[in-house]
Amino acid sequence: MKIESLHVGMNVRHPQYGLGTVKTISETTADILFSEGKRTIAPDTAGLEPAEPQASIGGLNVPLKQFVEQTLEAALNKLGLGKPDEFVEQLGVRWHNGKLVLHPADSALQPKEVPLETFFHKIVMVRNNLRVLEQKINAHEKLTDGEKVEMQQYITRSYGSLTTFNVLFKEKEDQF
């Protein structure tokens, strides 16, 4: 394996030491942490192999930058984390250019005004972060089913607390 194909954090397999993680890379060697400790290895001659799937993209019909952007956009959309400016369009029409005003109990203090688009964006980001947390909990390999259910209950309660803000959404299916 060529040293140029290594990166810090990469999982590799050595014929003698087994699985390891690349910690540092120099011009000709790499420090790799194996279960029995850290070793300095010359990857070109050590028979080192990637221990994780690798991808090579060849014959790309679009510029790499465009390919990465399209892939990232598709992944973000699948996770429900589209671009922030997309969220403002989901705000109910009657709320466009509106503002949230918080009045303190002490009339000597000034009220706080927040554009509804900003507030709405923050609410949607909370929802999206809850969705990602939910996915991470469900996919977690070390949590038991009971622990996953327990954590899911907190997420469900959080969604319930956010139903107050359903009135802001343009589309009913986007609500909590």
Steps between C-alpha positions, in 0.01 A plus 500: 500500500636842406544757779311752285182293531502514881321761709488562873214305658498238224455137607761266356591130517859380553589134426672458839340757736141483374263795501624848584423869464737749335599767755772700323666498158851610404676490162573127507337357814173504689430457871221247533322407820440124519335315789844415639629858469628764260742397224689703242452329165629562147176437308673451164672181619290377792215333314255749646144495359195718557266346758205703380334524160675732258353688205668602180308725263611490142344612175295761678282690253462798733762703686594343834383813687155471345486125575588558866246783530224287347585205724506718811171668406332162449628375837388814683157483340464134596581592861255791489780755529448696178636848449382757759345724235273213397341503844377858477282398205324251731398781733128571472427794269324696773823499704733630225684817612347459847686527828498335838494752783595404856392747765676476837292530816703809597369781277829687549670235285474501121310225319694260276395475136594205279401465131261205469709356217797479741290351780339253259841396367616428856189290574553300180867447588396365843263259322771391255753450778246286688453289185876449466526411870216252455683337207826483694327339797327241279826416322715492815662160532570506875160613629252229598148507358374611842743792511403601147130499594572705812691764302232501228244597764694820573509584130125435469434730796716768340300475178183532709630816666569651159143450369422851624690630198303296242301815422809644329532224239362549151447128435323276751732204427803708611356553848612323817 
